Amino acid sequence: MDLEQVKQFLNENKEDEQVKAYLNELSAPTREQVEGFLDTEEGKKVLQPRLDQNFTKGLNSWKENNLSKLVDERVKELYPEETEEQRRIKALEQELENQRKESQREKLMNKAVSHASENGLPTEIVSYFLGEDEDSTMKNLETLKETFDTNVQKAVEQKFEKGGREIPQGDDNPKQVTTNLSELAKEASIRK
C-alpha cells in the first residue's frame, strides 16, 4: 500500500469513528514535541509574548495590591509621624532660630551703619550691602567706599573742568609744617 492508497482510504472512511480516533491520535502533539518546538527560535517567538503578557499582568496586580503599602511603610520608617509635643518643640525651635537670625542681622546692621557713618557713606543704602557675616559686610562697605569716593572725585573734577579750573595733583610726600604758636603770636603782636 502506497501513500496515495492510504489517503484515498482515509478520505473514503473519514466518517468512521475508528478512523477519526486514529487521526486525532496522529494529529495531537505530545508533550515532548511541544517542548521541542518551544525550544526552537520559532517556538520562542510564539511563547515570549505570552510570557511577557502574563508577567506584566502579574506585576500590575502586585503593584495594585502591595506597592503603595510598601511605599507608605518606608515613608513612615524614614519620616515617623510627629507627636503634638514634637511639633510644638519644632515650631519653638524654628521661632527661636528666626529670632536669633533677626538679632544677628540687627547687630550687623548697627555695625554697618556705624562704619558707613564713620567713612562718610550714605547710611540709607547700607542694608543693600549686608553680607552673611561681619567680615563680608565690611568688605562690601569697603568696596562701596572705594567706588563711591572714585565717583565723587570724578564728578568734582568734571565740575571744575566745566568751570575752567584745573586741580593740580598733590605731592605724594607732603611736607610737614611745624609751627610754634607762641612765635606766631609774637609776630602778629597778639600776645605779649
C-alpha positions as a Markdown table, in Angstrom:
| # | Residue | x | y | z |
|---|---|---|---|---|
| 1 | Met | 0.0 | 0.0 | 0.0 |
| 2 | Asp | 1.4 | 3.3 | -1.0 |
| 3 | Leu | 0.7 | 6.9 | 0.3 |
| 4 | Glu | -2.0 | 7.6 | -2.3 |
| 5 | Gln | -3.9 | 4.5 | -1.3 |
| 6 | Val | -3.7 | 5.5 | 2.4 |
| 7 | Lys | -5.0 | 9.0 | 1.6 |
| 8 | Gln | -7.8 | 7.5 | -0.5 |
| 9 | Phe | -8.8 | 5.1 | 2.3 |
| 10 | Leu | -8.8 | 7.9 | 4.9 |
| 11 | Asn | -11.0 | 10.1 | 2.6 |
| 12 | Glu | -13.5 | 7.3 | 2.0 |
| 13 | Asn | -13.7 | 6.4 | 5.7 |
| 14 | Lys | -13.4 | 9.9 | 7.2 |
| 15 | Glu | -16.8 | 9.5 | 8.9 |
| 16 | Asp | -15.9 | 6.2 | 10.6 |
| 17 | Glu | -15.3 | 6.6 | 14.3 |
| 18 | Gln | -12.2 | 4.4 | 14.4 |
| 19 | Val | -10.6 | 6.4 | 11.6 |
| 20 | Lys | -11.5 | 9.7 | 13.4 |
| 21 | Ala | -9.9 | 8.5 | 16.6 |
| 22 | Tyr | -6.8 | 7.3 | 14.9 |
| 23 | Leu | -6.4 | 10.6 | 13.0 |
| 24 | Asn | -6.8 | 12.6 | 16.3 |
| 25 | Glu | -4.1 | 10.5 | 17.8 |
| 26 | Leu | -1.8 | 11.3 | 15.0 |
| 27 | Ser | -2.5 | 15.0 | 15.0 |
| 28 | Ala | -2.3 | 15.6 | 18.8 |
| 29 | Pro | 1.2 | 16.7 | 19.7 |
| 30 | Thr | 2.9 | 15.0 | 22.6 |
| 31 | Arg | 4.5 | 16.9 | 25.5 |
| 32 | Glu | 7.9 | 16.2 | 24.2 |
| 33 | Gln | 7.0 | 17.5 | 20.7 |
| 34 | Val | 5.7 | 20.8 | 22.2 |
| 35 | Glu | 8.7 | 21.3 | 24.4 |
| 36 | Gly | 11.0 | 20.6 | 21.5 |
| 37 | Phe | 9.2 | 23.1 | 19.4 |
| 38 | Leu | 9.2 | 25.8 | 22.2 |
| 39 | Asp | 13.0 | 25.4 | 22.5 |
| 40 | Thr | 13.4 | 26.4 | 18.8 |
| 41 | Glu | 13.7 | 30.1 | 17.8 |
| 42 | Glu | 10.3 | 29.9 | 16.1 |
| 43 | Gly | 8.8 | 28.5 | 19.3 |
| 44 | Lys | 10.4 | 31.2 | 21.4 |
| 45 | Lys | 8.8 | 33.8 | 19.1 |
| 46 | Val | 5.4 | 32.3 | 19.8 |
| 47 | Leu | 5.9 | 31.8 | 23.6 |
| 48 | Gln | 7.8 | 35.0 | 24.6 |
| 49 | Pro | 4.9 | 37.5 | 24.0 |
| 50 | Arg | 2.6 | 35.3 | 26.1 |
| 51 | Leu | 5.1 | 35.1 | 28.9 |
| 52 | Asp | 5.6 | 38.9 | 28.8 |
| 53 | Gln | 1.9 | 39.4 | 28.9 |
| 54 | Asn | 1.4 | 37.1 | 31.9 |
| 55 | Phe | 4.4 | 38.7 | 33.7 |
| 56 | Thr | 3.1 | 42.2 | 33.1 |
| 57 | Lys | -0.3 | 41.2 | 34.3 |
| 58 | Gly | 1.2 | 39.7 | 37.5 |
| 59 | Leu | 3.4 | 42.7 | 38.1 |
| 60 | Asn | 0.5 | 45.2 | 37.7 |
| 61 | Ser | -1.6 | 43.1 | 40.1 |
| 62 | Trp | 1.3 | 43.1 | 42.6 |
| 63 | Lys | 1.7 | 46.8 | 42.3 |
| 64 | Glu | -2.0 | 47.4 | 42.9 |
| 65 | Asn | -2.1 | 45.2 | 45.9 |
| 66 | Asn | 1.3 | 45.8 | 47.5 |
| 67 | Leu | 3.4 | 48.7 | 46.2 |
| 68 | Ser | 1.5 | 51.6 | 47.8 |
| 69 | Lys | 1.5 | 49.7 | 51.2 |
| 70 | Leu | 5.3 | 49.2 | 50.9 |
| 71 | Val | 5.9 | 52.8 | 50.0 |
| 72 | Asp | 3.8 | 54.0 | 52.9 |
| 73 | Glu | 5.7 | 51.8 | 55.3 |
| 74 | Arg | 9.0 | 53.0 | 54.0 |
| 75 | Val | 7.9 | 56.7 | 54.3 |
| 76 | Lys | 6.8 | 56.1 | 57.9 |
| 77 | Glu | 10.0 | 54.4 | 58.7 |
| 78 | Leu | 12.1 | 57.3 | 57.3 |
| 79 | Tyr | 9.8 | 60.1 | 58.5 |
| 80 | Pro | 7.9 | 58.9 | 61.5 |
| 81 | Glu | 4.8 | 60.9 | 62.4 |
| 82 | Glu | 5.5 | 63.6 | 65.0 |
| 83 | Thr | 3.5 | 63.9 | 68.1 |
| 84 | Glu | 1.8 | 67.2 | 69.0 |
| 85 | Glu | 4.6 | 67.9 | 71.5 |
| 86 | Gln | 7.3 | 67.3 | 68.9 |
| 87 | Arg | 5.5 | 69.6 | 66.5 |
| 88 | Arg | 5.3 | 72.4 | 69.2 |
| 89 | Ile | 9.0 | 71.9 | 70.1 |
| 90 | Lys | 10.0 | 72.1 | 66.4 |
| 91 | Ala | 7.9 | 75.3 | 66.0 |
| 92 | Leu | 9.5 | 76.8 | 69.0 |
| 93 | Glu | 13.0 | 75.9 | 67.8 |
| 94 | Gln | 12.2 | 77.4 | 64.5 |
| 95 | Glu | 10.9 | 80.6 | 66.1 |
| 96 | Leu | 14.0 | 80.8 | 68.3 |
| 97 | Glu | 16.3 | 80.4 | 65.3 |
| 98 | Asn | 14.4 | 83.1 | 63.5 |
| 99 | Gln | 14.8 | 85.4 | 66.4 |
| 100 | Arg | 18.5 | 84.6 | 66.7 |
| 101 | Lys | 19.0 | 85.4 | 63.0 |
| 102 | Glu | 17.0 | 88.6 | 63.3 |
| 103 | Ser | 19.0 | 89.7 | 66.3 |
| 104 | Gln | 22.3 | 88.9 | 64.5 |
| 105 | Arg | 21.1 | 90.8 | 61.4 |
| 106 | Glu | 20.2 | 93.8 | 63.6 |
| 107 | Lys | 23.6 | 93.8 | 65.3 |
| 108 | Leu | 25.2 | 93.5 | 61.9 |
| 109 | Met | 23.1 | 96.4 | 60.6 |
| 110 | Asn | 24.1 | 98.6 | 63.5 |
| 111 | Lys | 27.8 | 97.9 | 62.9 |
| 112 | Ala | 27.4 | 98.6 | 59.2 |
| 113 | Val | 25.6 | 101.9 | 59.8 |
| 114 | Ser | 28.2 | 102.9 | 62.3 |
| 115 | His | 31.0 | 102.0 | 59.8 |
| 116 | Ala | 29.3 | 103.8 | 57.0 |
| 117 | Ser | 28.8 | 107.0 | 59.1 |
| 118 | Glu | 32.5 | 107.0 | 60.1 |
| 119 | Asn | 33.5 | 106.7 | 56.4 |
| 120 | Gly | 31.1 | 109.3 | 55.1 |
| 121 | Leu | 28.9 | 106.8 | 53.2 |
| 122 | Pro | 25.1 | 107.2 | 52.9 |
| 123 | Thr | 23.5 | 105.1 | 55.6 |
| 124 | Glu | 20.2 | 104.8 | 53.7 |
| 125 | Ile | 21.7 | 102.2 | 51.4 |
| 126 | Val | 23.7 | 100.1 | 53.9 |
| 127 | Ser | 21.1 | 97.4 | 54.1 |
| 128 | Tyr | 21.8 | 96.5 | 50.5 |
| 129 | Phe | 25.4 | 95.7 | 51.4 |
| 130 | Leu | 24.8 | 93.4 | 54.4 |
| 131 | Gly | 26.6 | 90.1 | 54.0 |
| 132 | Glu | 26.2 | 86.8 | 55.8 |
| 133 | Asp | 28.6 | 87.9 | 58.5 |
| 134 | Glu | 30.6 | 90.9 | 59.7 |
| 135 | Asp | 33.6 | 90.3 | 57.5 |
| 136 | Ser | 31.7 | 90.1 | 54.3 |
| 137 | Thr | 29.6 | 93.1 | 55.3 |
| 138 | Met | 32.7 | 95.2 | 56.0 |
| 139 | Lys | 34.3 | 94.0 | 52.7 |
| 140 | Asn | 31.1 | 95.1 | 50.9 |
| 141 | Leu | 31.2 | 98.5 | 52.6 |
| 142 | Glu | 34.8 | 99.0 | 51.7 |
| 143 | Thr | 34.1 | 98.2 | 48.1 |
| 144 | Leu | 31.2 | 100.7 | 48.2 |
| 145 | Lys | 33.5 | 103.4 | 49.8 |
| 146 | Glu | 36.2 | 102.9 | 47.1 |
| 147 | Thr | 33.6 | 103.1 | 44.3 |
| 148 | Phe | 31.8 | 106.0 | 46.0 |
| 149 | Asp | 35.0 | 108.0 | 46.5 |
| 150 | Thr | 36.2 | 107.4 | 43.0 |
| 151 | Asn | 32.9 | 108.5 | 41.5 |
| 152 | Val | 32.7 | 111.6 | 43.7 |
| 153 | Gln | 36.2 | 112.6 | 42.7 |
| 154 | Lys | 35.4 | 112.1 | 39.1 |
| 155 | Ala | 32.3 | 114.3 | 39.5 |
| 156 | Val | 34.3 | 117.0 | 41.2 |
| 157 | Glu | 36.9 | 117.0 | 38.5 |
| 158 | Gln | 34.3 | 117.3 | 35.8 |
| 159 | Lys | 32.7 | 120.2 | 37.6 |
| 160 | Phe | 36.0 | 122.1 | 37.8 |
| 161 | Glu | 36.8 | 121.3 | 34.2 |
| 162 | Lys | 33.4 | 122.8 | 33.2 |
| 163 | Gly | 34.2 | 125.9 | 35.1 |
| 164 | Gly | 37.6 | 126.2 | 33.5 |
| 165 | Arg | 39.8 | 125.3 | 36.5 |
| 166 | Glu | 42.3 | 122.6 | 36.8 |
| 167 | Ile | 43.1 | 120.9 | 40.0 |
| 168 | Pro | 46.9 | 120.3 | 40.4 |
| 169 | Gln | 47.7 | 116.9 | 41.7 |
| 170 | Gly | 49.1 | 116.9 | 45.2 |
| 171 | Asp | 52.6 | 115.7 | 46.2 |
| 172 | Asp | 52.6 | 112.1 | 47.4 |
| 173 | Asn | 55.0 | 113.1 | 50.2 |
| 174 | Pro | 53.5 | 116.2 | 51.9 |
| 175 | Lys | 56.0 | 118.3 | 53.9 |
| 176 | Gln | 55.2 | 118.6 | 57.5 |
| 177 | Val | 55.0 | 122.1 | 58.7 |
| 178 | Thr | 55.6 | 122.6 | 62.4 |
| 179 | Thr | 54.6 | 125.9 | 63.8 |
| 180 | Asn | 55.2 | 127.3 | 67.2 |
| 181 | Leu | 52.0 | 129.2 | 68.2 |
| 182 | Ser | 53.8 | 131.5 | 70.6 |
| 183 | Glu | 56.2 | 132.7 | 67.9 |
| 184 | Leu | 53.3 | 133.3 | 65.6 |
| 185 | Ala | 51.5 | 135.3 | 68.3 |
| 186 | Lys | 54.6 | 137.4 | 68.9 |
| 187 | Glu | 54.9 | 138.1 | 65.2 |
| 188 | Ala | 51.4 | 139.2 | 65.0 |
| 189 | Ser | 51.6 | 141.1 | 68.3 |
| 190 | Ile | 48.6 | 139.4 | 69.6 |
| 191 | Arg | 50.2 | 138.3 | 72.8 |
| 192 | Lys | 52.9 | 139.9 | 74.6 |
